[in-house]
Amino acid sequence: MGSARNLFSRFREQFERNGAKAALMLPGGQTVSYAELDARSAQFANLLDSLGFQPGERVTAQVPKSAEALYLYLACLRGGYVFHPLNTGYQRAELAFFLGDAQPALVVCAQESYGLFEELCEEHDVQSLLTLNGDGTGSLVERCQKQSKLHEPHGAYAGSPAALLYSSGTTGVPKGIVLSNENLLSNGETLVKIWGFDENDVLLHALPIYHVHGLFVAVSCALLSGASMRWLEAFDLEQVLADLPLCTVMMGVPTYYTRLLSDIRLSRERCSSLRVFISGSAPLLLETFTEFEARTGHRILERYGMSEAGMITSNPLYGQRLPGTVGLPLPEVDVRVVDDSGQPCSGESVGMVQVRGPNVFSGYWKLPDKTMEDFTKDGFFQTGDLGSINEMGYLSIVGRAKDLIISGGLNVYPKEVELVIDELPEVLESAVIGVPHKDFGEAVVAVIVPAGAASENPNETELIETLKGQISGFKVPKRIVATEELPRNAMGKVQKKLLRERYARLLS
């Protein structure tokens, strides 16, 4: 393994220590041991090596969640390749951008998407395309079966890139976020300590594995501590309720907790084996926090993170968990709130949240100017979030300067959706906002000015169906409402705050 400090070398220590212990517990009773994680990821890594890829090259994957998808991620870590996971809901235009920008050496997709990716790979000069399905079948797995189960990990160093994620901005053009081994390892090791993970834990893992929460936070906490994971393909209420008594930790987005609360079977008894429930990826409503505690006796532990920095703050495992806050800065992580002039805010004044630490990425993929713009001279990353810090040091996120919508734990960038809607012949212009939604926390709503006369408002259902074929399902507006004109300030900027107030009860 060498002495290089990298994420896989730390995972492998647990593989060797735990051997026959279950790392994954799959629905239906099948288990995957730590030794099998080592052997199968070795086979996958050997296949990648045999294809002639070089360390640092990207492996793009848009695949359903499965044990094999985890093997692929681990294989990239051990081979020194950069793992680039994609949301399974992305459509052609989105995928075309990612392949053109990331320039992967290999794309892995589900069989049902093979025809689409075959065209995209040819367009963007991607040399290799393999398949991986939700049931663990596909050409990737078939070709791995002949590979050796022994593989000497690549000696990636701390600064070596490990993953590439994308985060859109107000322009609608996604930015590549390069996360290093050190970013992921330092964050994972810190979370294991502050959340008290050890080999006796069983983590209920119902999260997707194409973003930070499910792939880096949850998986790292389990594999760095030798814990087991009950590995669910997605959040299924019946399966989660059945698995809760068998687990000690659950991680989820607020939507998971509201869905659990909707079922009368959620009780103190059913949650008696759990030592902590952790929530993130979107703000947790006070009523959810309060009702969950009343029903189960557990105060949900809320934390704050983002693609660019992993986890940044957390309410304490032992100590006061303040509802409405995202807790205290993690060890070795500096968090500050500054005003428009960059000066620290006094008292509990609201300002821009900035963060610095070993968890924070060092720069955007192929965007040096944007990197310089988003980092301060003293090395703080400007998150774009608005927040305040109370006298106890707890951070509260009060808004998003860039009007980001978080629906069911997934980020929706209004400008990206608006650009698609504005291309529709029926629409003159649009403004996309987030409004309160009982299940998703926030839901996407589009306010449009029709291209025709006011008496000829376009059919809402037809517009929504059209958008479903062009953008990911989680970005498609739940409602599209027509208006004669959008409210603007003296500078001509659309006043989305007024729109959010006007339509706050639209979905209630």
C-alpha positions in Angstrom: 0.0 0.0 0.0 2.9 2.4 0.6 2.8 5.2 3.1 0.8 7.6 0.9 -2.1 9.1 2.8 -5.2 8.4 0.7 -8.7 7.4 1.3 -8.5 3.8 -0.1 -5.5 2.9 2.1 -7.6 3.8 5.1 -10.6 1.8 3.8 -8.3 -1.1 3.2 -7.1 -1.2 6.8 -10.7 -2.0 7.7 -11.0 -4.6 4.9 -8.1 -6.5 6.3 -9.2 -6.0 9.9 -12.8 -7.1 9.5 -12.5 -9.8 6.8 -15.6 -12.0 7.0 -17.8 -9.3 8.7 -20.7 -7.9 6.7 -19.9 -4.6 5.1 -23.2 -4.5 3.1 -26.5 -6.1 4.0 -28.7 -6.2 1.0 -32.5 -6.6 0.8 -33.4 -10.3 0.6 -30.7 -11.4 3.1 -27.6 -11.3 0.9 -24.5 -9.9 2.5 -21.2 -8.6 1.1 -18.2 -9.0 3.5 -15.3 -6.6 3.9 -13.1 -9.2 2.3 -15.4 -9.3 -0.7 -15.3 -5.5 -1.0 -11.6 -5.8 -1.2 -11.6 -8.7 -3.8 -14.4 -7.3 -6.0 -13.0 -3.7 -6.0 -9.6 -5.3 -7.0 -11.2 -7.0 -10.0 -12.8 -3.7 -11.0 -9.5 -1.9 -10.6 -7.7 -4.5 -12.6 -10.1 -4.1 -15.4 -9.7 -0.3 -15.5 -5.9 -0.8 -15.5 -6.2 -3.3 -18.4 -8.0 -0.7 -20.5 -4.9 1.4 -20.4 -6.2 4.3 -18.3 -3.8 6.5 -16.5 -4.2 7.7 -12.9 -6.1 11.0 -12.8 -8.4 10.1 -15.7 -12.1 10.4 -15.1 -14.6 7.5 -14.9 -18.1 8.8 -15.4 -20.9 6.7 -14.0 -24.7 7.2 -14.4 -25.9 3.9 -12.8 -28.5 2.7 -10.4 -27.4 2.1 -6.8 -26.1 -1.4 -6.2 -23.2 -3.2 -4.5 -21.4 -3.2 -7.9 -21.7 0.6 -8.1 -19.9 0.8 -4.8 -17.2 -1.6 -6.1 -16.7 0.8 -9.1 -16.2 3.8 -6.8 -13.7 1.8 -4.6 -11.9 0.6 -7.8 -11.4 4.2 -8.9 -10.0 5.1 -5.5 -7.6 2.2 -5.4 -6.5 2.7 -9.0 -6.0 6.5 -8.7 -8.8 7.3 -11.1 -11.2 10.2 -10.6 -14.8 9.1 -10.0 -17.4 11.2 -11.6 -20.9 10.1 -10.5 -24.0 11.5 -12.3 -27.6 11.8 -11.0 -29.6 9.1 -12.6 -32.3 11.6 -13.6 -30.0 13.6 -16.0 -31.2 13.9 -19.6 -29.4 14.2 -22.9 -28.5 17.9 -22.9 -27.2 17.7 -19.3 -25.2 14.5 -20.1 -23.7 16.0 -23.2 -22.3 18.9 -21.2 -20.8 16.6 -18.5 -19.1 14.3 -21.0 -17.8 17.3 -23.0 -16.4 19.0 -19.9 -15.2 16.1 -17.8 -13.6 14.3 -20.9 -13.8 10.9 -19.2 -11.8 7.9 -20.3 -14.7 5.6 -19.5 -18.4 6.0 -19.2 -20.5 3.4 -17.3 -24.3 3.5 -17.8 -27.3 1.3 -17.4 -28.2 -0.9 -20.4 -31.4 1.0 -21.0 -29.3 4.2 -21.6 -26.7 2.5 -23.8 -28.0 3.8 -27.1 -28.0 7.4 -25.8 -24.5 7.1 -24.3 -23.2 5.4 -27.4 -24.1 8.5 -29.4 -22.8 10.9 -26.7 -19.5 9.1 -26.4 -18.9 9.3 -30.1 -19.7 13.0 -30.1 -17.3 13.7 -27.3 -14.6 11.2 -28.2 -15.0 9.0 -25.2 -13.1 5.8 -25.9 -14.8 3.2 -23.6 -18.4 2.6 -22.7 -19.6 -0.2 -20.4 -22.9 -1.1 -18.7 -23.9 -1.7 -15.1 -27.5 -2.3 -14.1 -29.3 -2.1 -10.9 -29.4 -5.9 -10.5 -25.6 -6.1 -10.7 -25.4 -7.3 -14.3 -23.8 -5.6 -17.3 -20.7 -5.7 -19.5 -18.6 -4.1 -16.7 -19.3 -7.0 -14.3 -18.9 -9.6 -17.0 -15.5 -8.3 -18.0 -14.4 -8.1 -14.3 -15.1 -11.7 -13.6 -12.0 -12.8 -15.4 -9.8 -10.3 -13.5 -7.6 -11.1 -10.5 -8.9 -10.5 -7.0 -5.5 -9.1 -6.1 -4.6 -5.5 -6.9 -1.8 -3.3 -5.5 -3.4 0.1 -4.9 -2.0 3.1 -6.6 -0.1 5.2 -4.2 -2.2 8.3 -4.5 -1.0 11.2 -2.3 -3.1 13.5 -0.2 -3.6 16.1 -2.9 -4.4 13.6 -5.7 -7.9 14.1 -7.2 -10.4 11.4 -6.1 -13.7 12.7 -7.3 -15.3 15.2 -9.7 -18.8 16.6 -8.9 -20.7 19.4 -10.6 -22.5 22.3 -9.0 -24.5 24.7 -11.2 -24.4 28.5 -10.6 -26.7 31.4 -11.4 -25.6 31.3 -15.0 -26.9 27.8 -15.4 -23.5 26.5 -16.5 -22.3 23.7 -14.2 -18.9 24.0 -12.5 -16.7 21.0 -11.9 -15.6 20.5 -8.2 -12.4 18.5 -7.9 -12.2 16.8 -4.5 -8.9 15.4 -3.4 -8.1 12.3 -1.3 -7.3 14.6 1.6 -10.6 16.5 1.3 -12.6 13.2 1.6 -10.3 11.4 4.1 -10.0 14.3 6.5 -13.7 14.9 6.5 -14.5 11.2 6.9 -12.1 10.8 9.8 -13.6 13.8 11.5 -17.2 12.6 11.1 -16.3 9.2 12.5 -15.0 10.8 15.6 -17.6 13.4 16.3 -20.6 11.2 15.4 -19.1 8.3 17.4 -18.9 5.6 14.7 -17.3 2.2 15.5 -17.4 -1.4 14.3 -20.6 -2.1 16.2 -22.7 0.4 14.2 -25.2 -0.6 11.5 -26.0 2.3 9.2 -29.3 2.5 7.4 -28.2 3.6 3.9 -31.2 4.6 1.8 -29.5 7.6 0.2 -28.5 7.8 -3.5 -24.7 7.5 -4.1 -24.3 10.2 -6.8 -23.7 13.1 -4.4 -21.7 14.0 -1.2 -24.3 12.8 1.4 -24.7 9.2 0.3 -21.4 8.5 -1.3 -18.8 10.4 0.8 -20.4 11.1 4.1 -22.4 7.9 4.7 -20.0 5.4 3.0 -16.8 7.0 4.5 -18.3 6.9 8.0 -19.1 3.2 7.7 -15.9 2.0 5.9 -13.5 4.1 8.0 -15.0 2.7 11.2 -15.6 -0.9 10.2 -19.4 -0.5 10.6 -22.0 -2.4 8.5 -24.5 -0.8 6.1 -28.0 -1.9 5.4 -27.8 -1.0 1.7 -31.2 0.0 0.2 -31.5 0.9 -3.5 -33.7 3.9 -2.5 -35.9 5.2 0.3 -38.7 2.7 0.6 -41.0 3.4 3.6 -41.9 -0.2 4.2 -38.3 -1.4 4.0 -37.0 1.5 6.1 -39.6 0.8 8.8 -38.6 -2.9 8.8 -34.9 -2.1 9.0 -34.9 0.5 11.7 -34.9 -2.0 14.6 -31.8 -3.6 13.0 -29.8 -0.4 12.8 -28.0 2.0 15.1 -27.6 5.0 12.8 -29.8 6.5 10.1 -28.8 9.3 7.7 -31.4 11.0 5.6 -32.7 14.1 4.0 -35.6 15.9 5.7 -38.0 14.3 3.2 -37.2 10.9 4.7 -38.2 12.0 8.2 -41.4 13.6 7.1 -42.4 10.4 5.3 -41.5 8.3 8.4 -43.7 10.7 10.5 -46.6 10.1 8.1 -46.8 6.4 9.2 -48.3 5.5 12.6 -45.8 2.6 12.9 -43.0 5.0 13.7 -42.6 4.8 17.4 -40.1 4.9 20.3 -40.1 1.1 20.4 -39.3 0.8 16.7 -36.4 3.3 17.1 -35.0 1.9 20.4 -31.9 0.4 18.8 -31.0 3.7 17.1 -28.4 5.9 18.8 -28.6 8.8 16.3 -30.6 10.1 13.4 -28.7 12.5 11.2 -30.3 14.9 8.7 -28.8 17.1 6.0 -28.8 18.2 2.3 -31.7 20.6 3.0 -33.1 22.6 6.0 -35.0 20.6 8.6 -38.3 22.3 9.5 -38.8 23.0 13.2 -42.1 21.1 13.2 -40.4 18.0 11.8 -37.7 18.2 14.5 -40.3 18.7 17.2 -42.7 16.0 16.0 -39.9 13.5 15.5 -38.7 13.9 19.0 -42.2 13.6 20.4 -42.8 10.4 18.5 -39.4 8.7 18.9 -37.6 10.3 21.7 -34.8 11.2 19.3 -33.6 14.8 18.6 -32.5 14.7 15.0 -28.9 15.8 14.5 -28.7 18.4 11.8 -25.5 19.3 10.0 -24.4 21.5 7.1 -22.3 20.7 4.1 -22.0 21.2 0.4 -20.2 19.6 -2.6 -17.3 21.9 -2.4 -16.5 21.1 1.2 -18.2 17.9 2.4 -19.4 18.5 5.9 -18.7 21.9 7.5 -20.7 22.1 10.7 -22.7 19.7 12.9 -24.8 19.7 15.9 -23.1 17.7 18.7 -23.6 14.0 19.3 -23.3 14.7 23.0 -24.5 18.2 23.9 -27.2 20.6 22.9 -28.8 20.1 19.5 -30.4 23.4 18.7 -33.3 23.2 16.2 -33.0 25.7 13.4 -29.2 25.6 13.6 -26.7 23.4 11.7 -24.4 23.3 14.7 -20.8 24.1 15.4 -17.8 24.1 13.0 -16.1 20.7 12.7 -12.6 20.4 14.2 -9.9 22.0 12.0 -12.7 23.8 10.0 -13.0 27.6 10.2 -16.4 29.2 9.6 -17.1 32.9 9.5 -19.9 35.2 8.5 -19.0 38.4 6.8 -20.8 41.5 5.5 -20.8 42.9 2.0 -17.4 44.5 2.6 -15.9 41.2 3.7 -15.7 42.2 7.4 -16.8 39.8 10.1 -20.4 40.4 11.1 -21.1 41.6 14.7 -23.3 39.7 17.1 -25.8 37.5 15.3 -26.1 39.7 12.2 -26.8 37.9 8.9 -24.0 37.7 6.4 -22.2 35.6 3.8 -21.0 32.2 5.1 -17.3 31.5 4.3 -15.4 28.3 5.2 -11.7 27.2 5.3 -10.2 23.8 6.1 -8.8 20.5 4.9 -12.2 19.5 3.7 -12.6 22.4 1.3 -11.8 21.7 -2.4 -8.9 23.6 -3.9 -10.5 24.7 -7.2 -13.0 24.2 -10.0 -12.2 21.9 -13.0 -10.7 24.0 -15.8 -12.0 27.3 -14.3 -9.1 29.1 -12.7 -10.7 32.5 -12.9 -13.9 31.3 -11.2 -11.7 29.6 -8.5 -10.0 32.9 -7.8 -13.3 34.7 -7.7 -14.9 32.3 -5.1 -11.9 32.2 -2.7 -10.8 35.1 -0.5 -7.1 36.1 -0.3 -6.8 34.4 3.1 -8.1 31.1 1.7 -11.8 31.1 2.7 -14.3 29.6 0.2 -17.4 31.9 -0.3 -20.3 29.5 0.0 -23.0 31.8 -1.4 -25.1 30.9 1.7 -26.4 33.6 4.1 -26.2 32.8 7.8 -25.6 33.9 11.3 -23.7 32.6 14.3 -25.2 32.8 17.8 -23.3 33.5 21.0 -22.8 29.8 21.5 -21.1 29.5 18.1 -23.9 27.6 16.4 -24.4 28.5 12.7 -27.9 29.1 11.3 -28.4 29.2 7.5 -31.1 31.8 6.8 -31.1 32.0 3.0 -29.3 31.3 -0.2 -27.8 34.3 -2.0 -28.1 32.6 -5.3 -31.7 31.5 -4.9 -30.8 27.8 -4.8 -33.8 25.5 -4.3 -33.3 22.3 -2.4 -36.1 19.9 -3.1 -36.0 16.5 -1.3 -32.3 17.0 -0.6 -31.4 17.7 -4.2 -30.1 21.1 -5.5 -32.1 22.9 -8.2 -30.6 26.0 -9.7 -33.4 28.3 -11.0 -31.4 29.8 -13.8 -30.7 26.3 -15.3 -34.5 25.5 -15.4 -35.4 29.0 -16.6 -33.1 28.7 -19.6 -35.0 25.5 -20.7 -38.5 27.0 -20.0 -37.7 30.2 -21.9 -36.9 28.2 -25.0 -40.5 26.9 -25.1 -42.5 28.7 -27.8 -45.4 29.2 -25.5 -43.3 31.2 -23.0 -42.0 34.8 -23.2 -40.0 34.6 -20.0 -40.0 32.8 -16.7 -38.9 32.9 -13.1 -38.3 29.7 -11.1 -38.7 29.7 -7.3 -38.9 27.3 -4.4 -42.1 27.2 -2.3 -42.8 25.3 0.9 -43.8 21.6 0.4 -44.7 19.3 3.2 -42.8 16.3 1.8 -39.9 17.8 -0.2 -39.2 20.8 2.0 -39.2 23.0 -1.1 -40.8 22.3 -4.4 -40.0 23.9 -7.8 -42.6 26.3 -9.2 -42.3 28.3 -12.4 -44.0 31.6 -12.9 -44.3 32.4 -16.6 -45.3 35.2 -18.9 -47.0 33.6 -21.8 -45.8 34.5 -25.3 -49.4 34.9 -26.6 -52.3 36.9 -25.3 -53.3 36.6 -21.7 -56.5 34.8 -22.8 -54.3 32.2 -24.5 -52.5 30.8 -21.4 -50.6 27.6 -22.3 -51.7 24.3 -20.9 -49.9 23.7 -17.6 -50.0 19.9 -17.9 -48.6 19.9 -21.4 -45.8 22.2 -20.5 -44.8 20.1 -17.5 -44.9 16.9 -19.7 -42.6 18.7 -22.3 -40.1 19.6 -19.6 -40.0 16.0 -18.3 -38.3 15.0 -21.5 -35.7 17.8 -21.3 -34.5 18.0 -17.7 -34.2 15.8 -14.7 -37.4 14.9 -12.9 -36.4 16.7 -9.6 -35.9 19.9 -11.6 -39.3 19.8 -13.3 -41.7 22.4 -11.8 -44.6 20.9 -9.7 -46.7 23.8 -10.9 -46.5 26.4 -13.7 -48.5 29.5 -13.1 -49.0 32.3 -15.7 -48.9 36.0 -14.9 -49.1 39.2 -17.1 -45.7 40.4 -15.9 -42.9 39.5 -13.5 -42.3 41.9 -10.6 -39.1 43.9 -11.1 -37.1 46.4 -9.1 -35.8 49.7 -10.4 -32.8 48.0 -11.9 -35.0 45.6 -13.8 -34.1 42.5 -11.8 -37.0 40.1 -11.1 -38.0 40.2 -7.4 -38.2 36.6 -6.6 -38.7 37.3 -3.0 -42.1 38.8 -3.9 -42.9 35.8 -6.0 -42.1 33.4 -3.1 -44.3 35.4 -0.9 -47.1 35.5 -3.4 -47.1 31.7 -4.0 -46.0 30.5 -0.6 -49.2 28.6 -0.1 -49.6 27.3 -3.6 -48.8 23.7 -2.7 -50.1 23.7 0.8 
